[in-house]
Amino acid sequence: MHHANAEREQKKEQERIEKERMRRLMAEDEEGYRKLIDQKKDKRLAFLLQQTDEYIANLTEMVKLHKTEQRRKMKEQRMMKRRVQRNDDGTVVDDFHVSVVETGTGNTLTGEEAPLASVLQVIYLRSRLNVTVSVLSNILHFSI
């Protein structure tokens, strides 16, 4: 008889703790919820919470990287708008040749041989995009 009462009391206590855990979860009391999980020694839930925290941290870092990259791109666009070449009569040249040095040969390309600024800008932006995609994929791969 005493054993049955003890089991019943233990079951009631477990139900009370479960209800309290759910109440805290519904009330968005994350700290209280985590304490109850720790008390219950529910390793599966604790592991899932840890994984969720890591996922959120990775997402936060990705958002920061994205925002930084967007700011950098906007700054580059503003700078490109300022670098306007003008003709002798003062009119704006839509596109112009940019003198470059070929790193492989050391030759300098100038005048009509030199690439257009718009082509260089596309090459540069593609290389920056590849770096950003590589960084983001490394972060995503690490979090999985």
N, CA, C and O atoms as CSV, one atom per row, in Angstrom:
chain,resi,resn,atom,element,x,y,z
A,1,MET,N,N,0.817,-1.192,0.000
A,1,MET,CA,C,0.000,0.000,0.000
A,1,MET,C,C,0.869,1.268,0.000
A,1,MET,O,O,0.644,2.198,-0.774
A,2,HIS,N,N,1.869,1.272,0.895
A,2,HIS,CA,C,2.763,2.420,0.976
A,2,HIS,C,C,3.527,2.620,-0.340
A,2,HIS,O,O,3.747,3.751,-0.772
A,3,HIS,N,N,3.925,1.515,-0.965
A,3,HIS,CA,C,4.652,1.571,-2.230
A,3,HIS,C,C,3.777,2.190,-3.329
A,3,HIS,O,O,4.268,3.008,-4.107
A,4,ALA,N,N,2.512,1.823,-3.409
A,4,ALA,CA,C,1.582,2.355,-4.407
A,4,ALA,C,C,1.381,3.851,-4.198
A,4,ALA,O,O,1.311,4.602,-5.172
A,5,ASN,N,N,1.287,4.300,-2.945
A,5,ASN,CA,C,1.141,5.733,-2.652
A,5,ASN,C,C,2.388,6.497,-3.094
A,5,ASN,O,O,2.291,7.586,-3.659
A,6,ALA,N,N,3.541,5.924,-2.836
A,6,ALA,CA,C,4.794,6.577,-3.222
A,6,ALA,C,C,4.881,6.713,-4.743
A,6,ALA,O,O,5.295,7.755,-5.250
A,7,GLU,N,N,4.493,5.664,-5.472
A,7,GLU,CA,C,4.494,5.727,-6.939
A,7,GLU,C,C,3.528,6.784,-7.442
A,7,GLU,O,O,3.845,7.548,-8.353
A,8,ARG,N,N,2.340,6.821,-6.837
A,8,ARG,CA,C,1.325,7.792,-7.227
A,8,ARG,C,C,1.842,9.223,-6.982
A,8,ARG,O,O,1.665,10.103,-7.824
A,9,GLU,N,N,2.473,9.440,-5.839
A,9,GLU,CA,C,3.019,10.754,-5.510
A,9,GLU,C,C,4.131,11.132,-6.496
A,9,GLU,O,O,4.220,12.272,-6.951
A,10,GLN,N,N,4.960,10.158,-6.806
A,10,GLN,CA,C,6.051,10.408,-7.748
A,10,GLN,C,C,5.491,10.760,-9.127
A,10,GLN,O,O,5.992,11.673,-9.784
A,11,LYS,N,N,4.470,10.053,-9.561
A,11,LYS,CA,C,3.832,10.315,-10.856
A,11,LYS,C,C,3.208,11.709,-10.870
A,11,LYS,O,O,3.322,12.436,-11.858
A,12,LYS,N,N,2.539,12.084,-9.755
A,12,LYS,CA,C,1.941,13.420,-9.653
A,12,LYS,C,C,3.016,14.497,-9.734
A,12,LYS,O,O,2.833,15.520,-10.394
A,13,GLU,N,N,4.140,14.259,-9.057
A,13,GLU,CA,C,5.240,15.229,-9.069
A,13,GLU,C,C,5.805,15.372,-10.484
A,13,GLU,O,O,6.097,16.485,-10.922
A,14,GLN,N,N,5.960,14.262,-11.197
A,14,GLN,CA,C,6.453,14.316,-12.582
A,14,GLN,C,C,5.476,15.079,-13.465
A,14,GLN,O,O,5.894,15.877,-14.303
A,15,GLU,N,N,4.199,14.847,-13.290
A,15,GLU,CA,C,3.188,15.567,-14.073
A,15,GLU,C,C,3.211,17.052,-13.752
A,15,GLU,O,O,3.056,17.887,-14.644
A,16,ARG,N,N,3.405,17.387,-12.470
A,16,ARG,CA,C,3.461,18.796,-12.067
A,16,ARG,C,C,4.676,19.478,-12.717
A,16,ARG,O,O,4.578,20.594,-13.226
A,17,ILE,N,N,5.813,18.787,-12.688
A,17,ILE,CA,C,7.028,19.354,-13.282
A,17,ILE,C,C,6.847,19.512,-14.792
A,17,ILE,O,O,7.253,20.526,-15.360
A,18,GLU,N,N,6.243,18.520,-15.444
A,18,GLU,CA,C,5.998,18.598,-16.895
A,18,GLU,C,C,5.069,19.763,-17.222
A,18,GLU,O,O,5.306,20.490,-18.186
A,19,LYS,N,N,4.012,19.946,-16.426
A,19,LYS,CA,C,3.092,21.072,-16.642
A,19,LYS,C,C,3.812,22.399,-16.451
A,19,LYS,O,O,3.600,23.343,-17.213
A,20,GLU,N,N,4.671,22.468,-15.425
A,20,GLU,CA,C,5.435,23.690,-15.171
A,20,GLU,C,C,6.391,23.972,-16.327
A,20,GLU,O,O,6.538,25.119,-16.749
A,21,ARG,N,N,7.036,22.931,-16.838
A,21,ARG,CA,C,7.948,23.085,-17.978
A,21,ARG,C,C,7.188,23.626,-19.192
A,21,ARG,O,O,7.656,24.540,-19.869
A,22,MET,N,N,6.025,23.057,-19.455
A,22,MET,CA,C,5.216,23.512,-20.589
A,22,MET,C,C,4.714,24.947,-20.369
A,22,MET,O,O,4.654,25.736,-21.312
A,23,ARG,N,N,4.355,25.280,-19.129
A,23,ARG,CA,C,3.895,26.644,-18.820
A,23,ARG,C,C,5.025,27.643,-19.111
A,23,ARG,O,O,4.800,28.698,-19.704
A,24,ARG,N,N,6.227,27.290,-18.687
A,24,ARG,CA,C,7.360,28.189,-18.919
A,24,ARG,C,C,7.687,28.298,-20.410
A,24,ARG,O,O,8.049,29.366,-20.905
A,25,LEU,N,N,7.555,27.197,-21.096
A,25,LEU,CA,C,7.783,27.223,-22.539
A,25,LEU,C,C,6.764,28.136,-23.211
A,25,LEU,O,O,7.123,28.954,-24.057
A,26,MET,N,N,5.497,27.999,-22.836
A,26,MET,CA,C,4.428,28.828,-23.415
A,26,MET,C,C,4.624,30.305,-23.049
A,26,MET,O,O,4.301,31.196,-23.834
A,27,ALA,N,N,5.156,30.551,-21.846
A,27,ALA,CA,C,5.366,31.925,-21.391
A,27,ALA,C,C,6.689,32.488,-21.926
A,27,ALA,O,O,7.061,33.616,-21.605
A,28,GLU,N,N,7.401,31.691,-22.747
A,28,GLU,CA,C,8.682,32.079,-23.337
A,28,GLU,C,C,9.716,32.400,-22.262
A,28,GLU,O,O,10.557,33.281,-22.438
A,29,ASP,N,N,9.642,31.667,-21.136
A,29,ASP,CA,C,10.631,31.779,-20.056
A,29,ASP,C,C,11.738,30.777,-20.349
A,29,ASP,O,O,11.771,29.680,-19.792
A,30,GLU,N,N,12.648,31.181,-21.244
A,30,GLU,CA,C,13.675,30.255,-21.717
A,30,GLU,C,C,14.584,29.790,-20.575
A,30,GLU,O,O,14.929,28.612,-20.492
A,31,GLU,N,N,14.966,30.719,-19.701
A,31,GLU,CA,C,15.863,30.349,-18.600
A,31,GLU,C,C,15.207,29.321,-17.670
A,31,GLU,O,O,15.829,28.324,-17.301
A,32,GLY,N,N,13.951,29.571,-17.298
A,32,GLY,CA,C,13.234,28.633,-16.438
A,32,GLY,C,C,13.022,27.293,-17.115
A,32,GLY,O,O,13.138,26.243,-16.483
A,33,TYR,N,N,12.713,27.333,-18.394
A,33,TYR,CA,C,12.504,26.105,-19.165
A,33,TYR,C,C,13.785,25.269,-19.179
A,33,TYR,O,O,13.748,24.058,-18.964
A,34,ARG,N,N,14.918,25.929,-19.434
A,34,ARG,CA,C,16.197,25.212,-19.480
A,34,ARG,C,C,16.555,24.620,-18.114
A,34,ARG,O,O,17.097,23.517,-18.036
A,35,LYS,N,N,16.255,25.346,-17.050
A,35,LYS,CA,C,16.536,24.813,-15.714
A,35,LYS,C,C,15.728,23.548,-15.451
A,35,LYS,O,O,16.243,22.574,-14.902
A,36,LEU,N,N,14.451,23.573,-15.852
A,36,LEU,CA,C,13.626,22.383,-15.657
A,36,LEU,C,C,14.130,21.206,-16.499
A,36,LEU,O,O,14.087,20.055,-16.063
A,37,ILE,N,N,14.599,21.506,-17.690
A,37,ILE,CA,C,15.158,20.448,-18.545
A,37,ILE,C,C,16.390,19.848,-17.861
A,37,ILE,O,O,16.563,18.630,-17.819
A,38,ASP,N,N,17.246,20.734,-17.324
A,38,ASP,CA,C,18.449,20.251,-16.640
A,38,ASP,C,C,18.088,19.411,-15.419
A,38,ASP,O,O,18.724,18.391,-15.152
A,39,GLN,N,N,17.061,19.842,-14.674
A,39,GLN,CA,C,16.633,19.085,-13.494
A,39,GLN,C,C,16.118,17.711,-13.900
A,39,GLN,O,O,16.366,16.714,-13.221
A,40,LYS,N,N,15.408,17.673,-15.003
A,40,LYS,CA,C,14.823,16.406,-15.461
A,40,LYS,C,C,15.900,15.496,-16.052
A,40,LYS,O,O,15.691,14.294,-16.215
A,41,LYS,N,N,17.053,16.086,-16.369
A,41,LYS,CA,C,18.149,15.336,-16.986
A,41,LYS,C,C,17.748,14.764,-18.342
A,41,LYS,O,O,18.142,13.656,-18.705
A,42,ASP,N,N,16.959,15.539,-19.080
A,42,ASP,CA,C,16.520,15.113,-20.408
A,42,ASP,C,C,17.629,15.452,-21.405
A,42,ASP,O,O,17.694,16.570,-21.917
A,43,LYS,N,N,18.475,14.501,-21.668
A,43,LYS,CA,C,19.644,14.731,-22.512
A,43,LYS,C,C,19.262,15.024,-23.962
A,43,LYS,O,O,19.925,15.819,-24.630
A,44,ARG,N,N,18.208,14.393,-24.445
A,44,ARG,CA,C,17.787,14.624,-25.830
A,44,ARG,C,C,17.345,16.076,-26.014
A,44,ARG,O,O,17.766,16.734,-26.966
A,45,LEU,N,N,16.502,16.579,-25.113
A,45,LEU,CA,C,16.058,17.968,-25.223
A,45,LEU,C,C,17.224,18.932,-25.024
A,45,LEU,O,O,17.327,19.935,-25.730
A,46,ALA,N,N,18.096,18.635,-24.072
A,46,ALA,CA,C,19.257,19.497,-23.848
A,46,ALA,C,C,20.136,19.542,-25.101
A,46,ALA,O,O,20.633,20.604,-25.474
A,47,PHE,N,N,20.324,18.392,-25.745
A,47,PHE,CA,C,21.116,18.344,-26.978
A,47,PHE,C,C,20.447,19.159,-28.082
A,47,PHE,O,O,21.118,19.907,-28.794
A,48,LEU,N,N,19.141,19.019,-28.226
A,48,LEU,CA,C,18.422,19.783,-29.254
A,48,LEU,C,C,18.516,21.280,-28.984
A,48,LEU,O,O,18.664,22.066,-29.919
A,49,LEU,N,N,18.431,21.681,-27.733
A,49,LEU,CA,C,18.578,23.102,-27.400
A,49,LEU,C,C,19.993,23.589,-27.729
A,49,LEU,O,O,20.167,24.698,-28.234
A,50,GLN,N,N,20.984,22.775,-27.447
A,50,GLN,CA,C,22.364,23.140,-27.766
A,50,GLN,C,C,22.528,23.296,-29.278
A,50,GLN,O,O,23.122,24.267,-29.749
A,51,GLN,N,N,21.998,22.334,-30.031
A,51,GLN,CA,C,22.069,22.412,-31.498
A,51,GLN,C,C,21.364,23.666,-32.012
A,51,GLN,O,O,21.852,24.337,-32.921
A,52,THR,N,N,20.212,23.971,-31.419
A,52,THR,CA,C,19.465,25.169,-31.822
A,52,THR,C,C,20.280,26.426,-31.538
A,52,THR,O,O,20.325,27.338,-32.364
A,53,ASP,N,N,20.922,26.478,-30.373
A,53,ASP,CA,C,21.762,27.633,-30.039
A,53,ASP,C,C,22.900,27.792,-31.047
A,53,ASP,O,O,23.195,28.905,-31.481
A,54,GLU,N,N,23.536,26.685,-31.418
A,54,GLU,CA,C,24.624,26.745,-32.392
A,54,GLU,C,C,24.113,27.195,-33.758
A,54,GLU,O,O,24.765,27.979,-34.448
A,55,TYR,N,N,22.945,26.695,-34.139
A,55,TYR,CA,C,22.358,27.073,-35.421
A,55,TYR,C,C,22.054,28.570,-35.446
A,55,TYR,O,O,22.338,29.253,-36.431
A,56,ILE,N,N,21.481,29.070,-34.365
A,56,ILE,CA,C,21.159,30.499,-34.281
A,56,ILE,C,C,22.438,31.328,-34.316
A,56,ILE,O,O,22.480,32.372,-34.968
A,57,ALA,N,N,23.478,30.876,-33.622
A,57,ALA,CA,C,24.757,31.601,-33.637
A,57,ALA,C,C,25.326,31.640,-35.053
A,57,ALA,O,O,25.830,32.675,-35.490
A,58,ASN,N,N,25.248,30.518,-35.774
A,58,ASN,CA,C,25.741,30.485,-37.162
A,58,ASN,C,C,24.915,31.394,-38.061
A,58,ASN,O,O,25.467,32.106,-38.901
A,59,LEU,N,N,23.603,31.375,-37.891
A,59,LEU,CA,C,22.753,32.264,-38.691
A,59,LEU,C,C,23.071,33.728,-38.402
A,59,LEU,O,O,23.135,34.553,-39.314
A,60,THR,N,N,23.266,34.035,-37.143
A,60,THR,CA,C,23.611,35.407,-36.762
A,60,THR,C,C,24.907,35.831,-37.436
A,60,THR,O,O,25.002,36.942,-37.957
A,61,GLU,N,N,25.902,34.960,-37.428
A,61,GLU,CA,C,27.176,35.261,-38.061
A,61,GLU,C,C,27.001,35.443,-39.573
A,61,GLU,O,O,27.610,36.332,-40.169
A,62,MET,N,N,26.174,34.604,-40.182
A,62,MET,CA,C,25.925,34.732,-41.625
A,62,MET,C,C,25.243,36.051,-41.946
A,62,MET,O,O,25.573,36.692,-42.944
A,63,VAL,N,N,24.300,36.463,-41.116
A,63,VAL,CA,C,23.611,37.740,-41.332
A,63,VAL,C,C,24.609,38.890,-41.208
A,63,VAL,O,O,24.584,39.824,-42.010
A,64,LYS,N,N,25.485,38.825,-40.205
A,64,LYS,CA,C,26.502,39.866,-40.049
A,64,LYS,C,C,27.399,39.932,-41.275
A,64,LYS,O,O,27.692,41.017,-41.778
A,65,LEU,N,N,27.844,38.753,-41.764
A,65,LEU,CA,C,28.681,38.720,-42.966
A,65,LEU,C,C,27.950,39.307,-44.166
A,65,LEU,O,O,28.521,40.072,-44.943
A,66,HIS,N,N,26.686,38.943,-44.305
A,66,HIS,CA,C,25.893,39.448,-45.425
A,66,HIS,C,C,25.758,40.974,-45.347
A,66,HIS,O,O,25.928,41.671,-46.347
A,67,LYS,N,N,25.454,41.476,-44.164
A,67,LYS,CA,C,25.308,42.928,-44.004
A,67,LYS,C,C,26.621,43.645,-44.301
A,67,LYS,O,O,26.629,44.690,-44.951
A,68,THR,N,N,27.725,43.084,-43.825
A,68,THR,CA,C,29.037,43.682,-44.086
A,68,THR,C,C,29.319,43.699,-45.585
A,68,THR,O,O,29.797,44.694,-46.129
A,69,GLU,N,N,29.017,42.588,-46.237
A,69,GLU,CA,C,29.231,42.501,-47.684
A,69,GLU,C,C,28.337,43.496,-48.432
A,69,GLU,O,O,28.780,44.132,-49.388
A,70,GLN,N,N,27.097,43.628,-48.002
A,70,GLN,CA,C,26.191,44.577,-48.650
A,70,GLN,C,C,26.689,46.013,-48.484
A,70,GLN,O,O,26.644,46.804,-49.427
A,71,ARG,N,N,27.165,46.346,-47.276
A,71,ARG,CA,C,27.703,47.694,-47.047
A,71,ARG,C,C,28.914,47.939,-47.945
A,71,ARG,O,O,29.061,49.013,-48.528
A,72,ARG,N,N,29.780,46.926,-48.048
A,72,ARG,CA,C,30.961,47.056,-48.887
A,72,ARG,C,C,30.574,47.267,-50.352
A,72,ARG,O,O,31.159,48.099,-51.046
A,73,LYS,N,N,29.587,46.506,-50.809
A,73,LYS,CA,C,29.138,46.638,-52.199
A,73,LYS,C,C,28.558,48.028,-52.459
A,73,LYS,O,O,28.822,48.641,-53.494
A,74,MET,N,N,27.766,48.512,-51.506
A,74,MET,CA,C,27.178,49.849,-51.670
A,74,MET,C,C,28.280,50.913,-51.718
A,74,MET,O,O,28.213,51.857,-52.505
A,75,LYS,N,N,29.283,50.745,-50.873
A,75,LYS,CA,C,30.402,51.686,-50.861
A,75,LYS,C,C,31.136,51.649,-52.201
A,75,LYS,O,O,31.488,52.691,-52.753
A,76,GLU,N,N,31.363,50.446,-52.716
A,76,GLU,CA,C,32.024,50.301,-54.021
A,76,GLU,C,C,31.207,50.969,-55.125
A,76,GLU,O,O,31.754,51.647,-55.995
A,77,GLN,N,N,29.889,50.768,-55.078
A,77,GLN,CA,C,29.040,51.379,-56.101
A,77,GLN,C,C,29.109,52.900,-56.035
A,77,GLN,O,O,29.158,53.576,-57.063
A,78,ARG,N,N,29.111,53.431,-54.812
A,78,ARG,CA,C,29.221,54.892,-54.675
A,78,ARG,C,C,30.559,55.377,-55.206
A,78,ARG,O,O,30.636,56.414,-55.865
A,79,MET,N,N,31.623,54.617,-54.913
A,79,MET,CA,C,32.943,55.010,-55.391
A,79,MET,C,C,33.028,54.926,-56.909
A,79,MET,O,O,33.642,55.778,-57.551
A,80,MET,N,N,32.401,53.882,-57.488
A,80,MET,CA,C,32.417,53.756,-58.950
A,80,MET,C,C,31.680,54.922,-59.606
A,80,MET,O,O,32.082,55.396,-60.668
A,81,LYS,N,N,30.612,55.377,-58.976
A,81,LYS,CA,C,29.868,56.508,-59.533
A,81,LYS,C,C,30.707,57.776,-59.508
A,81,LYS,O,O,30.572,58.635,-60.379
A,82,ARG,N,N,31.577,57.891,-58.502
A,82,ARG,CA,C,32.435,59.074,-58.400
A,82,ARG,C,C,33.553,59.049,-59.435
A,82,ARG,O,O,34.034,60.100,-59.859
A,83,ARG,N,N,33.968,57.850,-59.843
A,83,ARG,CA,C,35.068,57.693,-60.805
A,83,ARG,C,C,34.543,57.798,-62.233
A,83,ARG,O,O,34.611,56.841,-63.005
A,84,VAL,N,N,34.045,58.913,-62.553
A,84,VAL,CA,C,33.490,59.124,-63.885
A,84,VAL,C,C,34.542,59.815,-64.737
A,84,VAL,O,O,35.106,60.833,-64.337
A,85,GLN,N,N,34.799,59.263,-65.899
A,85,GLN,CA,C,35.741,59.885,-66.816
A,85,GLN,C,C,34.966,60.803,-67.758
A,85,GLN,O,O,33.861,60.478,-68.191
A,86,ARG,N,N,35.550,61.931,-68.060
A,86,ARG,CA,C,34.883,62.910,-68.917
A,86,ARG,C,C,35.690,63.128,-70.200
A,86,ARG,O,O,36.917,63.025,-70.220
A,87,ASN,N,N,34.945,63.434,-71.273
A,87,ASN,CA,C,35.587,63.793,-72.539
A,87,ASN,C,C,36.158,65.198,-72.419
A,87,ASN,O,O,35.940,65.889,-71.424
A,88,ASP,N,N,36.896,65.610,-73.453
A,88,ASP,CA,C,37.477,66.962,-73.458
A,88,ASP,C,C,36.422,68.051,-73.357
A,88,ASP,O,O,36.682,69.121,-72.807
A,89,ASP,N,N,35.228,67.783,-73.888
A,89,ASP,CA,C,34.163,68.786,-73.842
A,89,ASP,C,C,33.366,68.737,-72.533
A,89,ASP,O,O,32.410,69.494,-72.365
A,90,GLY,N,N,33.759,67.837,-71.588
A,90,GLY,CA,C,33.095,67.786,-70.287
A,90,GLY,C,C,31.970,66.769,-70.191
A,90,GLY,O,O,31.431,66.549,-69.106
A,91,THR,N,N,31.603,66.140,-71.315
A,91,THR,CA,C,30.541,65.136,-71.250
A,91,THR,C,C,31.076,63.850,-70.628
A,91,THR,O,O,32.261,63.535,-70.730
A,92,VAL,N,N,30.186,63.127,-69.991
A,92,VAL,CA,C,30.573,61.903,-69.293
A,92,VAL,C,C,30.755,60.762,-70.293
A,92,VAL,O,O,29.935,60.567,-71.190
A,93,VAL,N,N,31.837,60.022,-70.121
A,93,VAL,CA,C,32.079,58.840,-70.932
A,93,VAL,C,C,31.389,57.675,-70.232
A,93,VAL,O,O,31.638,57.424,-69.053
A,94,ASP,N,N,30.523,56.964,-70.951
A,94,ASP,CA,C,29.804,55.847,-70.351
A,94,ASP,C,C,30.736,54.727,-69.922
A,94,ASP,O,O,30.571,54.165,-68.839
A,95,ASP,N,N,31.685,54.406,-70.735
A,95,ASP,CA,C,32.624,53.347,-70.421
A,95,ASP,C,C,33.978,53.770,-70.959
A,95,ASP,O,O,34.046,54.467,-71.971
A,96,PHE,N,N,35.037,53.371,-70.317
A,96,PHE,CA,C,36.364,53.798,-70.734
A,96,PHE,C,C,37.359,52.676,-70.504
A,96,PHE,O,O,37.120,51.763,-69.713
A,97,HIS,N,N,38.468,52.759,-71.202
A,97,HIS,CA,C,39.523,51.767,-71.069
A,97,HIS,C,C,40.380,52.100,-69.847
A,97,HIS,O,O,40.676,53.261,-69.565
A,98,VAL,N,N,40.767,51.041,-69.134
A,98,VAL,CA,C,41.577,51.206,-67.926
A,98,VAL,C,C,42.905,50.513,-68.156
A,98,VAL,O,O,42.954,49.334,-68.505
A,99,SER,N,N,43.976,51.255,-67.956
A,99,SER,CA,C,45.312,50.671,-68.113
A,99,SER,C,C,45.535,49.627,-67.024
A,99,SER,O,O,45.253,49.859,-65.848
A,100,VAL,N,N,46.050,48.468,-67.444
A,100,VAL,CA,C,46.311,47.376,-66.506
A,100,VAL,C,C,47.663,46.748,-66.826
A,100,VAL,O,O,48.186,46.886,-67.931
A,101,VAL,N,N,48.213,46.057,-65.837
A,101,VAL,CA,C,49.458,45.319,-66.020
A,101,VAL,C,C,49.122,43.839,-65.923
A,101,VAL,O,O,48.538,43.396,-64.934
A,102,GLU,N,N,49.490,43.073,-66.946
A,102,GLU,CA,C,49.296,41.629,-66.913
A,102,GLU,C,C,50.328,41.042,-65.954
A,102,GLU,O,O,51.532,41.161,-66.179
A,103,THR,N,N,49.853,40.415,-64.895
A,103,THR,CA,C,50.780,39.897,-63.889
A,103,THR,C,C,51.648,38.770,-64.420
A,103,THR,O,O,52.790,38.620,-63.986
A,104,GLY,N,N,51.138,37.982,-65.341
A,104,GLY,CA,C,51.911,36.860,-65.889
A,104,GLY,C,C,53.089,37.308,-66.732
A,104,GLY,O,O,54.172,36.730,-66.648
A,105,THR,N,N,52.882,38.345,-67.551
A,105,THR,CA,C,53.928,38.781,-68.482
A,105,THR,C,C,54.584,40.098,-68.079
A,105,THR,O,O,55.703,40.388,-68.504
A,106,GLY,N,N,53.904,40.889,-67.270
A,106,GLY,CA,C,54.428,42.203,-66.902
A,106,GLY,C,C,54.106,43.268,-67.930
A,106,GLY,O,O,54.493,44.425,-67.767
A,107,ASN,N,N,53.388,42.885,-69.009
A,107,ASN,CA,C,53.037,43.851,-70.052
A,107,ASN,C,C,51.944,44.792,-69.553
A,107,ASN,O,O,51.042,44.382,-68.823
A,108,THR,N,N,52.037,46.050,-69.956
A,108,THR,CA,C,51.021,47.038,-69.617
A,108,THR,C,C,50.106,47.218,-70.819
A,108,THR,O,O,50.556,47.497,-71.930
A,109,LEU,N,N,48.811,47.053,-70.568
A,109,LEU,CA,C,47.824,47.275,-71.625
A,109,LEU,C,C,47.259,48.673,-71.450
A,109,LEU,O,O,46.774,49.021,-70.373
A,110,THR,N,N,47.321,49.477,-72.511
A,110,THR,CA,C,46.812,50.845,-72.448
A,110,THR,C,C,45.964,51.118,-73.681
A,110,THR,O,O,45.956,50.347,-74.641
A,111,GLY,N,N,45.267,52.212,-73.627
A,111,GLY,CA,C,44.462,52.640,-74.770
A,111,GLY,C,C,43.412,51.620,-75.153
A,111,GLY,O,O,42.732,51.056,-74.296
A,112,GLU,N,N,43.284,51.387,-76.465
A,112,GLU,CA,C,42.273,50.463,-76.971
A,112,GLU,C,C,42.564,49.010,-76.593
A,112,GLU,O,O,41.649,48.186,-76.577
A,113,GLU,N,N,43.824,48.682,-76.289
A,113,GLU,CA,C,44.173,47.320,-75.877
A,113,GLU,C,C,43.686,47.024,-74.459
A,113,GLU,O,O,43.449,45.868,-74.110
A,114,ALA,N,N,43.538,48.061,-73.652
A,114,ALA,CA,C,43.159,47.899,-72.241
A,114,ALA,C,C,41.683,47.519,-72.136
A,114,ALA,O,O,40.877,47.898,-72.986
A,115,PRO,N,N,41.336,46.772,-71.094
A,115,PRO,CA,C,39.924,46.397,-70.926
A,115,PRO,C,C,39.074,47.591,-70.500
A,115,PRO,O,O,39.566,48.573,-69.945
A,116,LEU,N,N,37.781,47.465,-70.784
A,116,LEU,CA,C,36.844,48.514,-70.375
A,116,LEU,C,C,36.601,48.435,-68.868
A,116,LEU,O,O,36.690,47.362,-68.271
A,117,ALA,N,N,36.297,49.567,-68.270
A,117,ALA,CA,C,36.038,49.621,-66.828
A,117,ALA,C,C,34.874,48.717,-66.453
A,117,ALA,O,O,34.905,48.075,-65.403
A,118,SER,N,N,33.855,48.658,-67.289
A,118,SER,CA,C,32.689,47.825,-66.978
A,118,SER,C,C,33.066,46.342,-66.940
A,118,SER,O,O,32.532,45.589,-66.125
A,119,VAL,N,N,33.981,45.920,-67.814
A,119,VAL,CA,C,34.428,44.522,-67.828
A,119,VAL,C,C,35.210,44.222,-66.553
A,119,VAL,O,O,35.005,43.180,-65.929
A,120,LEU,N,N,36.103,45.126,-66.167
A,120,LEU,CA,C,36.869,44.932,-64.935
A,120,LEU,C,C,35.954,44.880,-63.715
A,120,LEU,O,O,36.172,44.098,-62.790
A,121,GLN,N,N,34.936,45.719,-63.730
A,121,GLN,CA,C,34.007,45.729,-62.601
A,121,GLN,C,C,33.267,44.396,-62.491
A,121,GLN,O,O,33.093,43.881,-61.386
A,122,VAL,N,N,32.833,43.836,-63.608
A,122,VAL,CA,C,32.147,42.549,-63.600
A,122,VAL,C,C,33.087,41.456,-63.092
A,122,VAL,O,O,32.689,40.619,-62.282
A,123,ILE,N,N,34.326,41.463,-63.566
A,123,ILE,CA,C,35.300,40.460,-63.116
A,123,ILE,C,C,35.523,40.592,-61.615
A,123,ILE,O,O,35.540,39.593,-60.896
A,124,TYR,N,N,35.691,41.806,-61.148
A,124,TYR,CA,C,35.927,42.036,-59.728
A,124,TYR,C,C,34.731,41.592,-58.894
A,124,TYR,O,O,34.903,40.910,-57.885
A,125,LEU,N,N,33.529,41.969,-59.300
A,125,LEU,CA,C,32.334,41.607,-58.529
A,125,LEU,C,C,32.119,40.102,-58.514
A,125,LEU,O,O,31.698,39.552,-57.497
A,126,ARG,N,N,32.399,39.424,-59.626
A,126,ARG,CA,C,32.277,37.960,-59.652
A,126,ARG,C,C,33.262,37.312,-58.677
A,126,ARG,O,O,32.911,36.365,-57.973
A,127,SER,N,N,34.486,37.819,-58.640
A,127,SER,CA,C,35.474,37.236,-57.723
A,127,SER,C,C,35.058,37.463,-56.280
A,127,SER,O,O,35.244,36.577,-55.446
A,128,ARG,N,N,34.496,38.633,-55.960
A,128,ARG,CA,C,34.021,38.917,-54.593
A,128,ARG,C,C,32.844,38.012,-54.250
A,128,ARG,O,O,32.738,37.530,-53.123
A,129,LEU,N,N,31.964,37.780,-55.214
A,129,LEU,CA,C,30.812,36.914,-54.988
A,129,LEU,C,C,31.277,35.485,-54.710
A,129,LEU,O,O,30.740,34.821,-53.824
A,130,ASN,N,N,32.270,35.009,-55.460
A,130,ASN,CA,C,32.797,33.658,-55.238
A,130,ASN,C,C,33.382,33.518,-53.841
A,130,ASN,O,O,33.208,32.481,-53.202
A,131,VAL,N,N,34.076,34.550,-53.353
A,131,VAL,CA,C,34.641,34.517,-52.002
A,131,VAL,C,C,33.515,34.465,-50.981
A,131,VAL,O,O,33.574,33.675,-50.038
A,132,THR,N,N,32.488,35.295,-51.154
A,132,THR,CA,C,31.361,35.325,-50.219
A,132,THR,C,C,30.634,33.985,-50.206
A,132,THR,O,O,30.316,33.468,-49.135
A,133,VAL,N,N,30.371,33.422,-51.370
A,133,VAL,CA,C,29.694,32.126,-51.446
A,133,VAL,C,C,30.534,31.056,-50.768
A,133,VAL,O,O,30.000,30.196,-50.067
A,134,SER,N,N,31.837,31.102,-50.971
A,134,SER,CA,C,32.732,30.125,-50.344
A,134,SER,C,C,32.691,30.236,-48.826
A,134,SER,O,O,32.625,29.221,-48.134
A,135,VAL,N,N,32.730,31.454,-48.304
A,135,VAL,CA,C,32.687,31.666,-46.853
A,135,VAL,C,C,31.360,31.170,-46.300
A,135,VAL,O,O,31.338,30.469,-45.288
A,136,LEU,N,N,30.252,31.523,-46.947
A,136,LEU,CA,C,28.937,31.101,-46.465
A,136,LEU,C,C,28.784,29.586,-46.528
A,136,LEU,O,O,28.206,28.991,-45.618
A,137,SER,N,N,29.282,28.960,-47.571
A,137,SER,CA,C,29.144,27.510,-47.656
A,137,SER,C,C,29.990,26.829,-46.582
A,137,SER,O,O,29.597,25.786,-46.057
A,138,ASN,N,N,31.143,27.403,-46.249
A,138,ASN,CA,C,31.961,26.856,-45.158
A,138,ASN,C,C,31.222,26.962,-43.837
A,138,ASN,O,O,31.269,26.030,-43.035
A,139,ILE,N,N,30.551,28.060,-43.593
A,139,ILE,CA,C,29.797,28.245,-42.346
A,139,ILE,C,C,28.657,27.244,-42.303
A,139,ILE,O,O,28.435,26.596,-41.280
A,140,LEU,N,N,27.936,27.115,-43.404
A,140,LEU,CA,C,26.799,26.185,-43.430
A,140,LEU,C,C,27.282,24.757,-43.264
A,140,LEU,O,O,26.657,23.976,-42.546
A,141,HIS,N,N,28.379,24.402,-43.910
A,141,HIS,CA,C,28.919,23.051,-43.795
A,141,HIS,C,C,29.355,22.778,-42.367
A,141,HIS,O,O,29.158,21.673,-41.862
A,142,PHE,N,N,29.943,23.769,-41.709
A,142,PHE,CA,C,30.390,23.604,-40.331
A,142,PHE,C,C,29.214,23.395,-39.391
A,142,PHE,O,O,29.316,22.619,-38.441
A,143,SER,N,N,28.106,24.070,-39.637
A,143,SER,CA,C,26.963,23.973,-38.724
A,143,SER,C,C,26.194,22.680,-38.884
A,143,SER,O,O,25.435,22.299,-37.992
A,144,ILE,N,N,26.373,22.001,-39.994
A,144,ILE,CA,C,25.650,20.755,-40.218
A,144,ILE,C,C,26.407,19.674,-39.575
A,144,ILE,O,O,25.994,18.516,-39.627
